[in-house]
Each structure stands twice: as structure tokens, then as C-alpha cells.
Amino acid sequence: MRFRTALAAAAGALILIVALPVSAVAAEGQFQYTYSGLDGRPQVAVVDNPESGECVTLPEVADPADSSPAHSPRNRTDEYAVVFTGPGCTGDMFKLRPHTGYGSERLKLRSVVFFSA
């Protein structure tokens, strides 16, 4: 009888563990950047609530052989954003402050990573 009670308790605990949501750490807010569309016109793209500590290669400018880099980033998240000139968070980098960090058209980027202070 005790074995069945222990087994039922263990099964119940397992169900609770699996049922609880796992919270991922994410920067809250938006990261904006501008890139050249297929027609050559400037397009604005947004990354909403990006994961902290994970490199985000910007899909529109991921291939250096196929596109010019993005520019004019706006960090409207609650974390620091480090932008990189190459995909996969490689190349030269520049740090943007939370909420108000921005770069001009001269700041080129292909990837970004977010982290808290």
C-alpha cells in the first residue's frame, strides 16, 4: 500500500513539474533597425522581446554576399544591446543603452545580442 501511495505522489509531482511554465529570460521591448528592401527602399524591421544572451542574426541582412548591412538601430528594450557588423555576433561591435540607445545610418549591423547590466 505504501508503494502505491509513494508512486502516486511521485507521479503527481512529475505532472506538476511538467505543467508549470518555464519562464525564459527576455529583454522587454523592441529593437528596431533599417535595411534596404529588394526595391532598394529603406525598410524598418523590429525584434520584439528578444531572448537575453542569445545572438540574433538579422534575417534580412544575414548573408554578406547577398545584402548590405542594416543601419540606424534603435534599442527600445530594457536591456543593453550589443550590435555586430557580422552575422553570428562576429566582427566589430557597439553597445547601445537600454530604452534610449540608438545609432546613426553610419552604424552598420548584421546581428545583435542583449544583456542586463
Secondary structure by P-SEA (a helix, b strand, c coil): caaaaaaaaaaaaaaaaaabbbbcccccbbbbbbbbcccccbbbbbbcccccccccccccccccccccccccccccccbbbbbbccccccccccccccccccccccccccccccccc
